């Protein structure tokens, strides 16, 4: 049984095809992929903006849209939102935590629009050590969510505005 012989040429592919054509084809394909991804992201952004434009603006009463300072030595230190809301959460934070500062900015943005759909209490690690030990808080920011009366395990980490509003809307069913 004779197997066919495979002949290998000693010529490199670049001698057969000019280098500039290979580079040009590679750049062209890469540019097309880049443009396709950019167009897809832009169309997704436009769709999201259109959905937001269709939603009526929510109006929250002033009492639910503002933080209430309870004092640095009390636990919780601050509260805000609707105490009768279906979603309640405790936010454990520290004064020296940059993510906690960012998380507070997100909550400050969300409260005026969604403050009637959730209730939040802020707990400082320094002044509320017993509460932090109860939930075994190991890092900040940490959320302890109670959705429709069911307390969830602590959730560690920063939540951006979209993540937090999505969860508020999901639990309340009112967005």
C-alpha positions in Angstrom: 0.0 0.0 0.0 1.6 3.2 -1.2 0.7 6.4 0.6 0.7 9.6 -1.5 3.7 11.8 -0.9 3.2 15.3 0.4 5.5 17.8 -1.1 6.4 20.8 1.0 7.6 23.9 -0.7 10.4 25.9 0.8 8.8 29.2 -0.1 7.3 31.3 2.7 3.8 32.6 2.4 5.0 36.2 2.2 7.0 35.5 -0.9 3.8 34.2 -2.5 1.5 37.0 -1.2 2.8 40.6 -0.8 3.1 41.6 2.8 1.0 44.7 2.4 -2.0 42.7 1.2 -1.9 40.5 4.3 -1.6 43.6 6.5 -4.4 45.4 4.6 -6.7 42.4 4.9 -6.0 42.0 8.6 -6.6 45.7 9.3 -9.8 45.7 7.2 -11.2 42.6 9.1 -10.3 44.1 12.5 -11.9 47.5 11.6 -15.1 45.8 10.5 -15.3 43.8 13.8 -14.6 47.0 15.8 -17.3 48.9 13.9 -19.8 46.1 14.3 -19.3 46.0 18.1 -19.5 49.8 18.3 -22.8 49.9 16.3 -24.2 47.1 18.5 -23.4 49.0 21.7 -24.8 52.2 20.3 -28.0 50.5 19.3 -28.3 49.0 22.7 -27.8 52.4 24.3 -30.4 53.9 22.0 -32.9 51.2 22.9 -32.3 51.7 26.6 -32.8 55.5 26.2 -36.0 54.9 24.3 -37.3 52.6 27.1 -36.5 55.2 29.7 -38.2 57.9 27.7 -41.4 55.8 27.6 -41.5 55.5 31.4 -43.3 58.3 33.2 -41.2 60.1 35.7 -41.9 59.0 39.2 -42.7 61.5 41.9 -41.7 60.6 45.4 -43.0 62.6 48.4 -40.4 64.6 50.1 -40.6 62.5 53.3 -39.3 59.4 51.5 -36.7 61.2 49.4 -34.4 62.5 52.1 -32.0 61.1 54.7 -32.8 61.4 58.4 -29.7 61.7 60.6 -30.1 59.8 63.8 -26.8 60.7 65.3 -23.3 59.2 65.1 -23.7 57.2 68.3 -27.1 55.6 67.5 -27.6 52.4 65.5 -28.6 52.9 62.8 -26.9 56.3 62.2 -29.1 57.3 59.3 -32.4 56.2 57.8 -34.3 57.0 54.6 -37.2 55.8 52.4 -40.5 54.3 53.2 -40.6 52.1 56.3 -43.6 50.2 54.8 -41.8 49.4 51.6 -41.5 45.8 50.4 -37.7 46.1 50.2 -35.7 47.1 53.3 -32.0 47.0 53.7 -29.2 47.7 56.1 -26.0 49.3 54.7 -22.9 48.7 56.7 -20.2 51.2 55.9 -17.0 52.9 57.1 -15.9 56.5 57.0 -12.5 55.5 55.5 -14.0 53.3 52.7 -14.0 55.0 49.2 -16.6 52.5 47.9 -18.9 53.5 50.8 -18.7 57.1 49.7 -19.5 56.1 46.1 -22.4 53.9 47.4 -23.8 56.8 49.3 -23.7 59.0 46.1 -25.7 56.3 44.3 -28.3 56.2 47.1 -28.5 60.0 47.1 -29.4 59.7 43.4 -31.9 57.0 43.8 -33.8 58.3 46.9 -35.6 61.2 45.2 -37.0 58.9 42.5 -37.5 55.5 44.2 -37.5 56.4 47.9 -41.1 55.2 48.3 -40.2 51.7 47.1 -37.5 50.9 49.7 -36.3 51.7 53.2 -32.6 51.9 54.1 -30.7 52.2 57.3 -27.0 53.1 57.5 -24.8 51.4 60.1 -21.3 52.7 60.7 -18.8 50.0 61.7 -17.2 52.1 64.4 -20.5 53.0 66.2 -22.5 49.8 65.4 -19.9 47.0 66.1 -22.5 44.7 67.8 -24.8 44.8 64.7 -21.8 44.2 62.4 -20.8 41.2 64.5 -24.4 39.9 64.4 -24.2 39.8 60.6 -20.5 38.8 60.5 -19.6 41.8 58.4 -16.1 41.3 57.0 -15.9 44.2 54.5 -17.8 47.3 53.5 -20.0 48.3 51.9 -22.2 45.4 52.8 -26.0 45.1 52.3 -28.4 43.1 54.3 -31.6 42.9 52.2 -35.0 42.0 53.5 -37.3 41.5 50.5 -41.0 41.1 51.3 -40.2 40.1 54.9 -37.5 37.5 54.0 -34.0 38.5 55.1 -31.3 37.6 52.7 -27.6 36.7 53.6 -25.3 39.8 53.6 -24.2 40.9 50.2 -20.7 42.5 50.1 -19.7 45.1 47.6 -20.6 48.2 45.7 -23.8 48.2 43.7 -24.1 50.7 40.9 -27.3 52.7 40.2 -28.6 50.3 37.6 -28.1 47.2 39.7 -29.7 48.8 42.7 -32.7 50.2 40.9 -33.2 46.9 39.0 -33.4 45.1 42.3 -35.7 47.7 43.9 -38.0 47.5 40.9 -37.9 43.7 40.9 -38.9 43.4 44.5 -41.5 46.2 44.5 -42.9 45.4 41.0 -43.8 49.1 40.7 -41.3 50.5 38.1 
